[in-house]
Amino acid sequence: MEQKGLRPLSGKVILVTGASRGIGAAAAKRVAQGGATVVVNYHQNRERALAVLQEVEKEGGKGMVFQADVTQRKQVEEMARAVREKFSAVDVLVNNAYFPFEVNSLHEISWEGLEKATHHELAAFYNCARAFIPGMMEKKKGRIIVVSSRLAQQPLPRMGAYAAAKAALEAMANTMAIELGPSGITVNVVTPAFTLTDASAIMPEEFKERVRKSRPLQKHLYPEDVAGAIAFLAGDESDMLTGSHILITGGSHLQL
Ligand SMILES: NC(=O)c1ccc[n+]([C@@H]2O[C@H](COP(=O)([O-])OP(=O)(O)OC[C@H]3O[C@@H](n4cnc5c(N)ncnc54)[C@H](OP(=O)(O)O)[C@@H]3O)[C@@H](O)[C@H]2O)c1
C-alpha cells in the first residue's frame, strides 16, 4: 500500500506552465517524486517537454504534455479541457512560464516593450486563473502557486519592464488570495532571486560570480532550489498558507 507520507502529493493533478525547461521542468519532476499527476505545459520545445514527462514517469508518476501559449486564452481553455478529459480538474496550478522582455532603462524603453512585458505576465495568469479556478471551486479546494521574481521588490537598472510586470503579478496573486480563500483555494508566491537557467544564461560569467559571492550562502541558485518550495506549497503541510511569499535568495534580500 502506498504511504501518504512518502507520496504526499498522490491524487493531485498539478499543471506547471512553462515546464519544458528551467524552474518549471524542475518543479514538474519534484512534484512527480511526491506522487502527483503532472501536466507539462510547453510552448515551442516539444522534445524537451517529452523528456520531462519521461522523468515524471520514471518517478512512477503519471502525466501528459500539452502545447499551449498561455498568453492566448483559447489555447489555455483547450488545455483545461484536455486535462479534465484525461485526468480530472487541476488541483494545483503553477504559474511559471517565462517571457523574454526588452532590457532598457524605463525612461528610454519603448511603450511596446513595457506593454508587452506586462501583457505577457498578466494575460498568462489571467487566462490560467479563468480556465482552472472553476474546477478548483467544484472540488472546494485548490492551490495556485505564482512564480515571481525578486526584481519586483529589489530592482536592478534596465530590468524595469520585467520588475513592473512581476510586481503587478504579485498584486494579482495577493488580491486573489483574499477573494478565493472562502472557496478553499490558496494563492501563494514563490520569489526566486537570480537562478541559473536558459533565461539567465545571457548574463556574463563575471555577473553570475558577483551575484553568487554577494549572497550570504555564497552559492548559485539552481531550478531545483526553487522546485522544493513549489512542492511544499502544493502539499498539505502548507494548508494554512495563503498570500504568503517565499523568498529563495540564498539570503541576498538581507543585504545591499
Ligand atoms: N532564471 C531566473 O533568474 C529567474 C529569477 C526569478 C524568477 N524567475 C521566474 O521563474 C520562472 C521560470 O523561469 P526560467 O528561468 O525557468 O525560464 P526558462 O528556463 O527560460 O524556461 C522558460 C519556460 O517558459 C516556457 N514558455 C515561454 N513562453 C511561453 C508561452 N507563451 N506559453 C507557455 N510556456 C511558455 C518555455 O517553453 P518552451 O521551452 O516550450 O518554449 C519554457 O518551458 C519565470 O516566471 C521567471 O520569471 C526566473
The ligand as an SDF file (V2000), in Angstrom:
LIG
                    3D

 48 52  0  0  0  0  0  0  0  0999 V2000
   16.0440   32.3980  -14.0620 N   0  0  0  0  0  0  0  0  0  0  0  0
   15.9880   33.3570  -13.1700 C   0  0  0  0  0  0  0  0  0  0  0  0
   16.9920   34.0050  -12.8280 O   0  0  0  0  0  0  0  0  0  0  0  0
   14.6660   33.7100  -12.5340 C   0  0  0  0  0  0  0  0  0  0  0  0
   14.6970   34.5130  -11.3750 C   0  0  0  0  0  0  0  0  0  0  0  0
   13.5000   34.8630  -10.7680 C   0  0  0  0  0  0  0  0  0  0  0  0
   12.3130   34.4170  -11.2990 C   0  0  0  0  0  0  0  0  0  0  0  0
   12.2930   33.6490  -12.4180 N   0  0  0  0  0  0  0  0  0  0  0  0
   10.9940   33.2310  -12.9390 C   0  0  0  0  0  0  0  0  0  0  0  0
   10.9570   31.8220  -12.9660 O   0  0  0  0  0  0  0  0  0  0  0  0
   10.0460   31.3890  -13.9950 C   0  0  0  0  0  0  0  0  0  0  0  0
   10.7210   30.3670  -14.8880 C   0  0  0  0  0  0  0  0  0  0  0  0
   11.8640   30.9770  -15.4850 O   0  0  0  0  0  0  0  0  0  0  0  0
   13.0860   30.1150  -16.0420 P   0  0  0  0  0  0  0  0  0  0  0  0
   14.2990   30.8860  -15.7560 O   0  0  0  0  0  0  0  0  0  0  0  0
   12.9850   28.7060  -15.5600 O   0  0  0  0  0  0  0  0  0  0  0  0
   12.8000   30.1750  -17.6130 O   0  0  0  0  0  0  0  0  0  0  0  0
   13.3830   29.2940  -18.8380 P   0  0  0  0  0  0  0  0  0  0  0  0
   14.3990   28.3040  -18.3590 O   0  0  0  0  0  0  0  0  0  0  0  0
   13.7520   30.2700  -19.9070 O   0  0  0  0  0  0  0  0  0  0  0  0
   12.0910   28.4660  -19.3320 O   0  0  0  0  0  0  0  0  0  0  0  0
   11.0070   29.1540  -19.8380 C   0  0  0  0  0  0  0  0  0  0  0  0
    9.8140   28.2230  -19.9240 C   0  0  0  0  0  0  0  0  0  0  0  0
    8.6470   29.0140  -20.2540 O   0  0  0  0  0  0  0  0  0  0  0  0
    8.0140   28.4220  -21.3910 C   0  0  0  0  0  0  0  0  0  0  0  0
    7.2930   29.4320  -22.1520 N   0  0  0  0  0  0  0  0  0  0  0  0
    7.7710   30.5510  -22.7760 C   0  0  0  0  0  0  0  0  0  0  0  0
    6.7780   31.2280  -23.3730 N   0  0  0  0  0  0  0  0  0  0  0  0
    5.6400   30.5310  -23.1300 C   0  0  0  0  0  0  0  0  0  0  0  0
    4.2830   30.6920  -23.5040 C   0  0  0  0  0  0  0  0  0  0  0  0
    3.8910   31.7500  -24.2210 N   0  0  0  0  0  0  0  0  0  0  0  0
    3.3770   29.7680  -23.1130 N   0  0  0  0  0  0  0  0  0  0  0  0
    3.7560   28.6860  -22.3700 C   0  0  0  0  0  0  0  0  0  0  0  0
    5.0340   28.4760  -21.9820 N   0  0  0  0  0  0  0  0  0  0  0  0
    5.9560   29.3790  -22.3660 C   0  0  0  0  0  0  0  0  0  0  0  0
    9.1310   27.7760  -22.1700 C   0  0  0  0  0  0  0  0  0  0  0  0
    8.5790   26.7970  -23.0330 O   0  0  0  0  0  0  0  0  0  0  0  0
    9.3540   26.2890  -24.3820 P   0  0  0  0  0  0  0  0  0  0  0  0
   10.6650   25.7390  -23.9140 O   0  0  0  0  0  0  0  0  0  0  0  0
    8.4590   25.2350  -24.9350 O   0  0  0  0  0  0  0  0  0  0  0  0
    9.4920   27.4570  -25.2740 O   0  0  0  0  0  0  0  0  0  0  0  0
    9.9630   27.1870  -21.0260 C   0  0  0  0  0  0  0  0  0  0  0  0
    9.4190   25.9660  -20.5850 O   0  0  0  0  0  0  0  0  0  0  0  0
    9.5910   32.6690  -14.7180 C   0  0  0  0  0  0  0  0  0  0  0  0
    8.3480   33.0850  -14.2210 O   0  0  0  0  0  0  0  0  0  0  0  0
   10.6820   33.6660  -14.3540 C   0  0  0  0  0  0  0  0  0  0  0  0
   10.2310   34.9950  -14.4160 O   0  0  0  0  0  0  0  0  0  0  0  0
   13.4520   33.2770  -13.0470 C   0  0  0  0  0  0  0  0  0  0  0  0
  1  2  1  0
  2  3  2  0
  2  4  1  0
  4  5  1  0
  4 48  2  0
  5  6  2  0
  6  7  1  0
  7  8  2  0
  8  9  1  0
  8 48  1  0
  9 10  1  0
  9 46  1  0
 10 11  1  0
 11 12  1  0
 11 44  1  0
 12 13  1  0
 13 14  1  0
 14 15  2  0
 14 16  1  0
 14 17  1  0
 17 18  1  0
 18 19  2  0
 18 20  1  0
 18 21  1  0
 21 22  1  0
 22 23  1  0
 23 24  1  0
 23 42  1  0
 24 25  1  0
 25 26  1  0
 25 36  1  0
 26 27  1  0
 26 35  1  0
 27 28  2  0
 28 29  1  0
 29 30  1  0
 29 35  2  0
 30 31  1  0
 30 32  2  0
 32 33  1  0
 33 34  2  0
 34 35  1  0
 36 37  1  0
 36 42  1  0
 37 38  1  0
 38 39  2  0
 38 40  1  0
 38 41  1  0
 42 43  1  0
 44 45  1  0
 44 46  1  0
 46 47  1  0
M  CHG  2   8   1  16  -1
M  END
$$$$
